[in-house]
Amino acid sequence: MSFLWMVALIFVAIFLEVPVAFSFIAGTVAYLIMGQTFPITVVAGRLGPGLDSFPLLALPLFIFAGNLLGGSGIAKRIFSFANSSVGHIPGGLGHVNVLSSIVFAGMSGVAMADAAGLGKIEMEEMERHGYPLAFSAATTAASATIGPIIPPSGQMVIIAVLANIALDKLFLAGFIPGLMLGGFLMITIYIMVKSGHVKVAVLPKEPLPVRFSNFLKAVPALAIPVFLIVGLITGIATPTELGALTCLFAVILGFVYKDLTWTSFFDCALESAKTTGILGMLLLVASPFTWLMGVGNVGLQLQAFMLDVTTNPIVFLLIANVVLLVAGMLMETTVVVLIAAPILFPIAASYGIDSIHFAMVMLINLLMGTLTPPFGSLLFVMMNQTKLTLAQMFKAVAPFYFPYLAFLVLITLVPSITTFVPRLFGA
């Protein structure tokens, strides 16, 4: 039984709605039974090492920190600060939506948390000011994708572990792309409003004392991304240790603001444990799959195949973009990373492509897939909140595909955008 049959079996099981973890186990076991090369006990033997990684500890810590900050009243303070900063620009609350997501990304880094938590506040305020519901939902979904690009990012942790990349380097690589994507989205919103495609009232600029007051209230939230950046640049703490410190800061902040109670604290802990359990299980069952690829020289065979197809790294990147974008449209982001990272990173290395650069290309492709039918996860989150149909959501999100594609092409063709900061600080 060839390796391709194992991958095909995993895909078929997933599309038949077999739980992803069991799909991986089924594919791996079938490969071992039919291949008759390794004993089936390999599966049990490789499960333990799958989670034996110190950087992986950052994943539950940042998930917990994000949930704590979401329950500590920070989201409302972020929104008020963003409204004071950019609410008066044509497109007003659309820009506020994007800026809020940029700030929240530096604390949570989970797109679903942004869309479901902060997004609810943003959409209520946009609805109160007469913004079209579809436009509000589309803006919220598009801006939520900034979360996993600006660190901390759960997806970055998973990619770093699977591709054997230094997590601090990958975190540093996300700052410039995340800010750029925010800029691209805000320009798009400005053009849509100025052209009359979306008709909304321009909000007046708030008085300086109000703006200063909102800034002071948001300082603790703004301090978290700064704290992470300084920690990563100076090397005073590892990303895992920074995650633990962020959790501590979030707990103190929540109780000082009196928005976090012991009940909500334990609710955040329970929700974080559930999310971590799901992701941990996926990483666990992917370990035998990854090991079999390595001992079977699958990477070398695929490298040889791709080099026969093209020796141009740009052409390879364009092919990888198409494959990842389609995969992101059809499957959950983490699942695609588990399958694609062990396959594509060795091939990218054979073309001389920087692993940090390729990691960001992979991440941005998959995030765009979350906005794209038929199975874009962020579309379904917003549909659940707004009761819009898939057709209505797709039509509303469509204008944001153009800046997203332009951004993706730019990141793909200009590696220095992602590698500049890590190299600058020698991380």
DRENMI-580323 format. One record per residue (C-alpha): x, y, z; residue number from 1. Coordinates in nm, 3 decimals, m for minus. Each point is the difference from the previous one (the first is absolute). Example, Ala and Ser with C-alpha at 12.3 -4.5 7.8 and 13.67 -1.06 7.14 Angstrom:
        x        y        z  seq
    1.230   m0.450    0.780    1
    0.137    0.344   m0.066    2
END
This chain:
        x        y        z  seq
    0.000    0.000    0.000    1
    0.159    0.329   m0.111    2
    0.021    0.313    0.209    3
   m0.244    0.174   m0.237    4
   m0.263   m0.259    0.086    5
    0.047    0.076    0.369    6
   m0.053    0.373   m0.062    7
   m0.301   m0.075   m0.223    8
   m0.155   m0.219    0.270    9
    0.044    0.279    0.256   10
   m0.169    0.251   m0.233   11
   m0.288   m0.236   m0.077   12
   m0.058   m0.068    0.370   13
   m0.002    0.374    0.077   14
   m0.251    0.073   m0.278   15
   m0.218   m0.283    0.131   16
   m0.004    0.199    0.327   17
    0.206   m0.253    0.195   18
    0.166    0.199    0.285   19
    0.333    0.132   m0.126   20
    0.206   m0.174    0.269   21
   m0.152   m0.339   m0.085   22
    0.050    0.071   m0.372   23
    0.374    0.040    0.054   24
    0.019   m0.316    0.211   25
   m0.202   m0.199   m0.256   26
    0.221    0.111   m0.289   27
    0.321   m0.073    0.190   28
   m0.113   m0.342    0.124   29
   m0.122   m0.098   m0.349   30
    0.337    0.099   m0.145   31
    0.187   m0.212    0.257   32
   m0.228   m0.302   m0.050   33
    0.016    0.007   m0.380   34
    0.360    0.117   m0.029   35
    0.142   m0.281    0.215   36
    0.319    0.202    0.056   37
   m0.045    0.107    0.361   38
   m0.198   m0.160    0.283   39
   m0.329    0.157    0.096   40
    0.144    0.074    0.346   41
    0.179    0.294   m0.166   42
   m0.320    0.200    0.048   43
    0.005   m0.044    0.378   44
    0.374    0.058    0.013   45
   m0.016    0.331   m0.185   46
   m0.300    0.152    0.183   47
    0.199    0.102    0.309   48
    0.277    0.194   m0.181   49
   m0.267    0.188   m0.194   50
   m0.054    0.239    0.291   51
    0.352   m0.008    0.143   52
    0.086    0.358   m0.094   53
    0.074    0.297    0.228   54
   m0.113    0.263   m0.260   55
   m0.335   m0.183   m0.018   56
   m0.069    0.108    0.358   57
   m0.052    0.351   m0.140   58
   m0.319   m0.119   m0.171   59
   m0.221   m0.061    0.309   60
    0.151    0.303    0.175   61
   m0.088    0.246   m0.276   62
   m0.344   m0.159   m0.046   63
   m0.063    0.045    0.374   64
    0.134    0.358   m0.010   65
   m0.229    0.085   m0.290   66
   m0.307   m0.137    0.178   67
    0.092    0.182    0.321   68
    0.046    0.331   m0.182   69
   m0.328   m0.053   m0.181   70
   m0.173   m0.043    0.334   71
    0.172    0.293    0.170   72
   m0.183    0.284   m0.175   73
    0.301    0.079   m0.220   74
   m0.199   m0.036   m0.325   75
   m0.224    0.300    0.079   76
    0.299    0.216    0.091   77
    0.179   m0.097   m0.321   78
   m0.306    0.092   m0.204   79
   m0.037    0.339    0.172   80
    0.369    0.078   m0.060   81
   m0.023   m0.100   m0.367   82
   m0.316    0.206   m0.044   83
    0.174    0.307    0.141   84
    0.298   m0.057   m0.230   85
   m0.154   m0.071   m0.342   86
   m0.380    0.020    0.040   87
   m0.016    0.339   m0.174   88
    0.161   m0.123   m0.325   89
   m0.245   m0.077   m0.286   90
   m0.097   m0.360    0.065   91
    0.013    0.077    0.373   92
   m0.097   m0.311    0.189   93
    0.141   m0.221   m0.276   94
    0.345    0.142    0.077   95
   m0.072   m0.034    0.372   96
   m0.081   m0.366   m0.061   97
    0.337   m0.061   m0.170   98
    0.206    0.199    0.253   99
   m0.170   m0.180    0.290  100
    0.092   m0.333   m0.157  101
    0.362    0.110   m0.039  102
    0.022    0.088    0.370  103
   m0.190   m0.312    0.109  104
    0.228   m0.212   m0.221  105
    0.292    0.096    0.222  106
   m0.178   m0.165    0.293  107
   m0.195   m0.295   m0.136  108
    0.109   m0.101   m0.348  109
   m0.304   m0.223   m0.063  110
   m0.221    0.103   m0.292  111
   m0.310   m0.169    0.143  112
    0.043    0.177    0.335  113
    0.023    0.333   m0.179  114
   m0.307   m0.064   m0.217  115
   m0.214   m0.144    0.280  116
    0.112    0.224    0.290  117
    0.119    0.340   m0.115  118
   m0.201   m0.040   m0.321  119
   m0.327   m0.006    0.192  120
    0.076    0.339    0.157  121
    0.111    0.143   m0.334  122
   m0.311   m0.116   m0.185  123
   m0.239    0.126    0.268  124
    0.158    0.346   m0.022  125
   m0.001   m0.002   m0.382  126
   m0.366   m0.103   m0.002  127
   m0.082    0.281    0.245  128
    0.152    0.251   m0.241  129
   m0.191   m0.129   m0.302  130
    0.271   m0.206   m0.172  131
   m0.131   m0.270   m0.237  132
    0.000   m0.334    0.182  133
    0.175   m0.186   m0.282  134
    0.279    0.259   m0.020  135
    0.047   m0.012    0.379  136
    0.022   m0.381   m0.005  137
    0.243   m0.002   m0.295  138
    0.226    0.261    0.162  139
    0.002   m0.191    0.328  140
    0.087   m0.329   m0.173  141
    0.277    0.155   m0.212  142
    0.156    0.188    0.292  143
   m0.010   m0.311    0.221  144
    0.258   m0.165   m0.227  145
    0.260    0.248    0.127  146
   m0.005   m0.180    0.337  147
    0.213   m0.304   m0.092  148
    0.251    0.215   m0.196  149
    0.098    0.241    0.278  150
    0.148   m0.196    0.294  151
   m0.087   m0.169    0.221  152
   m0.150   m0.252   m0.241  153
   m0.112   m0.354    0.066  154
    0.039   m0.091   m0.367  155
    0.359    0.127    0.004  156
    0.078   m0.223    0.298  157
   m0.129   m0.306   m0.187  158
    0.187    0.089   m0.322  159
    0.320    0.068    0.194  160
   m0.014   m0.340    0.175  161
   m0.086   m0.199   m0.314  162
    0.254    0.180   m0.222  163
    0.270    0.020    0.269  164
    0.019    0.382   m0.015  165
    0.106    0.221    0.290  166
   m0.326    0.137    0.142  167
    0.147    0.338    0.095  168
    0.111    0.055   m0.361  169
   m0.342   m0.089   m0.134  170
   m0.171    0.229    0.252  171
    0.223    0.292   m0.101  172
   m0.072   m0.068   m0.368  173
   m0.372    0.065    0.047  174
    0.002    0.364    0.114  175
    0.059    0.174   m0.334  176
   m0.235   m0.227   m0.204  177
   m0.274    0.038    0.262  178
    0.018    0.379   m0.007  179
    0.016   m0.003   m0.380  180
   m0.313   m0.214   m0.027  181
   m0.180    0.240    0.235  182
    0.105    0.289   m0.226  183
   m0.119   m0.181   m0.312  184
   m0.341   m0.066    0.157  185
   m0.038    0.360    0.121  186
    0.085    0.136   m0.347  187
   m0.265   m0.232   m0.146  188
   m0.261    0.121    0.250  189
    0.088    0.364   m0.078  190
   m0.039   m0.058   m0.375  191
   m0.330   m0.185    0.045  192
   m0.145    0.287    0.205  193
    0.138    0.285   m0.214  194
   m0.123   m0.168   m0.320  195
   m0.351   m0.036    0.142  196
    0.011   m0.381   m0.005  197
   m0.078    0.015    0.373  198
   m0.198    0.299    0.128  199
    0.072    0.086    0.362  200
    0.009    0.320    0.201  201
    0.338    0.151    0.091  202
    0.039    0.022    0.377  203
    0.127    0.325    0.158  204
    0.345    0.005    0.156  205
   m0.025   m0.045    0.374  206
    0.126    0.279    0.229  207
    0.365   m0.026    0.101  208
   m0.075   m0.068    0.373  209
   m0.225   m0.294   m0.096  210
    0.264   m0.138   m0.237  211
    0.268    0.030    0.266  212
   m0.224   m0.168    0.260  213
   m0.070   m0.292   m0.235  214
    0.372   m0.031   m0.068  215
    0.078   m0.021    0.372  216
   m0.267   m0.268    0.050  217
    0.152   m0.202   m0.287  218
    0.363    0.036    0.116  219
    0.005   m0.341    0.177  220
   m0.125   m0.165   m0.318  221
    0.249    0.189   m0.216  222
    0.280   m0.092    0.240  223
   m0.038   m0.373   m0.063  224
    0.116    0.002   m0.367  225
    0.284    0.236    0.097  226
    0.096   m0.235    0.281  227
    0.007   m0.294   m0.242  228
    0.207    0.188   m0.258  229
    0.256    0.115    0.257  230
    0.018   m0.349    0.148  231
    0.059   m0.162   m0.338  232
    0.254    0.259   m0.117  233
    0.205    0.008    0.320  234
   m0.026   m0.373    0.062  235
   m0.078    0.053    0.369  236
   m0.259   m0.277   m0.025  237
   m0.099   m0.275   m0.240  238
   m0.340    0.016   m0.176  239
   m0.123   m0.267    0.244  240
    0.108    0.206    0.301  241
   m0.156    0.311   m0.154  242
   m0.325   m0.195   m0.032  243
    0.007   m0.081    0.371  244
    0.070    0.364    0.090  245
   m0.284    0.115   m0.228  246
   m0.239   m0.234    0.185  247
    0.110    0.147    0.333  248
   m0.043    0.355   m0.131  249
   m0.347   m0.085   m0.136  250
   m0.112   m0.140    0.337  251
    0.124    0.307    0.189  252
   m0.157    0.233   m0.257  253
   m0.333   m0.180    0.013  254
   m0.030    0.017    0.377  255
    0.120    0.363    0.014  256
   m0.267    0.098   m0.254  257
   m0.248   m0.217    0.195  258
   m0.122   m0.147   m0.330  259
    0.150   m0.340    0.079  260
   m0.158   m0.206    0.277  261
    0.100   m0.341    0.132  262
   m0.290   m0.150   m0.193  263
    0.108    0.157   m0.329  264
    0.362   m0.091    0.079  265
   m0.088   m0.369    0.024  266
   m0.219    0.031   m0.312  267
    0.303    0.138   m0.189  268
    0.214   m0.284    0.135  269
   m0.256   m0.259   m0.109  270
   m0.035    0.150   m0.349  271
    0.380    0.016   m0.036  272
    0.033   m0.362    0.109  273
   m0.255   m0.109   m0.261  274
    0.175    0.190   m0.279  275
    0.343   m0.123    0.109  276
   m0.130   m0.356    0.022  277
   m0.129    0.011   m0.356  278
    0.321    0.146   m0.142  279
    0.216   m0.226    0.216  280
   m0.184   m0.308   m0.123  281
    0.052    0.106   m0.362  282
    0.372    0.052    0.055  283
    0.021   m0.332    0.181  284
   m0.152   m0.209   m0.280  285
    0.196    0.189   m0.267  286
    0.329   m0.116    0.152  287
   m0.006   m0.358   m0.141  288
   m0.107    0.144   m0.338  289
    0.297    0.240   m0.003  290
    0.244   m0.270    0.114  291
   m0.109   m0.237   m0.277  292
    0.057    0.273   m0.255  293
    0.353    0.046    0.126  294
    0.105   m0.366    0.011  295
   m0.170   m0.063   m0.334  296
    0.201    0.276   m0.172  297
   m0.325    0.147   m0.125  298
    0.143    0.351    0.020  299
    0.295   m0.091   m0.224  300
   m0.229   m0.163   m0.254  301
   m0.228    0.304   m0.012  302
    0.301    0.232   m0.026  303
    0.126   m0.193   m0.300  304
   m0.345    0.009   m0.158  305
   m0.040    0.376    0.047  306
    0.352    0.071   m0.131  307
   m0.094   m0.196   m0.313  308
   m0.307    0.221   m0.036  309
    0.186    0.329    0.054  310
    0.331    0.124    0.134  311
   m0.133    0.353    0.049  312
   m0.079    0.079    0.369  313
   m0.257    0.263   m0.101  314
   m0.194   m0.256   m0.204  315
    0.011   m0.241    0.294  316
   m0.131    0.272    0.233  317
   m0.286    0.076   m0.239  318
   m0.091   m0.371   m0.019  319
    0.019   m0.027    0.380  320
   m0.223    0.308    0.032  321
   m0.271   m0.158   m0.215  322
    0.019   m0.334    0.183  323
   m0.011    0.162    0.346  324
   m0.278    0.241   m0.092  325
   m0.221   m0.279   m0.131  326
    0.080   m0.217    0.304  327
   m0.083    0.291    0.232  328
   m0.336    0.040   m0.173  329
   m0.088   m0.365    0.060  330
    0.146   m0.083    0.342  331
    0.071    0.152    0.341  332
    0.331    0.188    0.013  333
    0.167   m0.220    0.262  334
   m0.078   m0.316   m0.195  335
    0.160    0.142   m0.316  336
    0.310    0.103    0.197  337
    0.032   m0.352    0.148  338
   m0.008   m0.157   m0.346  339
    0.178    0.263   m0.210  340
    0.282    0.122    0.227  341
    0.200   m0.326    0.009  342
   m0.041   m0.033   m0.379  343
    0.056    0.354   m0.129  344
    0.272    0.139    0.226  345
    0.272   m0.247   m0.114  346
   m0.094    0.071   m0.363  347
    0.017    0.377    0.061  348
    0.344   m0.047    0.157  349
    0.121   m0.181   m0.312  350
   m0.084    0.315   m0.199  351
    0.198    0.213    0.245  352
   m0.316    0.166    0.138  353
    0.037    0.136    0.353  354
   m0.210   m0.205    0.244  355
   m0.128    0.314    0.178  356
   m0.113    0.147   m0.331  357
   m0.173   m0.322   m0.104  358
   m0.170   m0.031    0.340  359
   m0.158    0.344   m0.043  360
   m0.106   m0.081   m0.358  361
   m0.165   m0.319    0.128  362
   m0.174    0.178    0.288  363
   m0.139    0.284   m0.213  364
   m0.131   m0.243   m0.263  365
   m0.183   m0.204    0.260  366
   m0.147    0.309    0.165  367
   m0.135    0.118   m0.334  368
   m0.156   m0.343   m0.033  369
   m0.199    0.064    0.320  370
   m0.174    0.283   m0.187  371
   m0.076   m0.205   m0.309  372
   m0.295   m0.232   m0.076  373
   m0.096   m0.278    0.011  374
    0.138   m0.070    0.350  375
    0.161    0.327    0.110  376
   m0.023   m0.027    0.379  377
   m0.015    0.375    0.068  378
   m0.290    0.034   m0.242  379
   m0.199   m0.252    0.204  380
    0.087    0.176    0.328  381
   m0.140    0.325   m0.138  382
   m0.300   m0.174   m0.157  383
   m0.082   m0.145    0.342  384
    0.016    0.346    0.160  385
   m0.191    0.189   m0.272  386
   m0.229   m0.269   m0.150  387
    0.119    0.103   m0.347  388
    0.011   m0.266   m0.273  389
    0.326   m0.129   m0.148  390
   m0.079    0.182   m0.327  391
   m0.050    0.329    0.187  392
    0.323   m0.044    0.194  393
    0.197   m0.089   m0.313  394
   m0.131    0.306   m0.184  395
    0.089    0.225    0.297  396
    0.350   m0.145    0.045  397
    0.082   m0.002   m0.375  398
    0.147    0.357   m0.009  399
    0.255   m0.102    0.264  400
    0.140   m0.281   m0.216  401
    0.177    0.252   m0.225  402
    0.214    0.163    0.270  403
    0.059   m0.341    0.155  404
    0.127   m0.145   m0.330  405
    0.219    0.308   m0.057  406
    0.138   m0.039    0.351  407
    0.064   m0.373   m0.054  408
    0.183    0.061   m0.329  409
    0.213    0.269    0.165  410
    0.094   m0.227    0.292  411
    0.078   m0.283   m0.243  412
    0.222    0.202   m0.233  413
    0.176    0.219    0.260  414
    0.144   m0.229    0.269  415
    0.168    0.290    0.184  416
   m0.341    0.115    0.127  417
   m0.011   m0.304    0.228  418
    0.372   m0.058    0.059  419
    0.110    0.360    0.065  420
   m0.095    0.025    0.368  421
    0.135   m0.343    0.107  422
    0.331    0.072   m0.175  423
    0.016    0.356    0.132  424
   m0.008   m0.116    0.359  425
    0.189   m0.322   m0.061  426
   m0.269   m0.215    0.158  427
END
